[in-house]
């Protein structure tokens, strides 16, 4: 028997597994690495974050990915070459990070790699009647496995689409395993490039969850700030704080067809980008909005969209909104959310058992990898369980 097949069989029966979760989102900031100790599976999952780090992409790496990111037309040869290149890059980052942590690769049971999303195209977004939902993440799992010597699970979103879904969001299963509670209504809100949430009402089963993309998180703000302020993002919301919300522009932004679609739904920067903003400015017939006012308005647009979707849940009783992603650090955005939501809604940054606002997404993929190797048929609703591709080292 192949020794790695034997390893898979053995680790599936272990009382706990050490899994390195990787996440690189649409903000293109870098690679998040969450080293997790996970025991159990399904609703009995216990997860402790042993170490976490974000390794920033340098500008050259960002520029390389931006050659194909969220673009309909790209150089096919370049795209083909980029897939193994990102896999090798992520493997290099992993090896260097493990050395910094003082951890031998042999101590790691699995790597769970999300990959770098470059294009997301659910059926409602494209005009090809013969095609269904699709998404594409680069960073080949085989290259990660071979270059680290660690069994790697990747391509989680493809399984989701193959099962008839849209490939996003994938948070609901991990959210349920870690944060499901019989005592409180909980919204796990992630504000990355796109905002999404999982709503877990008191005592909910997996089938009761509401999980959906909502609309833009930071993506339009980040794009605008990079273009006009030569910064990667609006740090602490300082630019937004210096501006005023333009009501005409806000009304135009919130009239987007996607914003008003029922949940669940998915989207990406393919829709919410500077072209979308320019069209909304024209529709609002406003030409004299200052750049700080535009950022203030985009900030309120994200907050209002999130608040409206939480209100649409029509939950009775108190709600805890636990916020992760880069948006959790935007003070103006967090304050706008608090103002827009009712008194029975508590909004705070996520911080639970080492899982915080920055590490949560990487942790969730570690949990999915854990399910991939040890879930039984009774542990979860298989329609909601997203498994990935297993890549073995040489």
Secondary structure, DSSP 8 states (H G I E B T S, - for coil): --HHHHHHHHHHTSSEEEEEEEEE-TT--EEEEEEEEEES-GGG-EEEEEEEEEEE--HHHHHHHHTTTT-SS--HHHHHHHHHHHHHHHHHHHHHHHHHHT--GGG--EEEEEEEEEEEE-TTT---TT---EEEEES-HHHHHHHHTS-EEE-HHHHHHHTTS-S---HHHHHHHHH--SS-EEEEEEESSEEEEEEE-TT--GGG-EEEEEEESSHHHHHHHHHHTSSSS-GGGHHHHTS---HHHHHHHHT-TTTTS-SS----TTTSSHHHHHHHHHHHT-----HHHHHHHHHHHHHHHHHHHHHTT---S-EEEEEESGGGG-HHHHHHHHHHS-TTEEEEE-EETTEETTTHHHHHHHHHHHHHHH--TTTS-TTT----EEE---
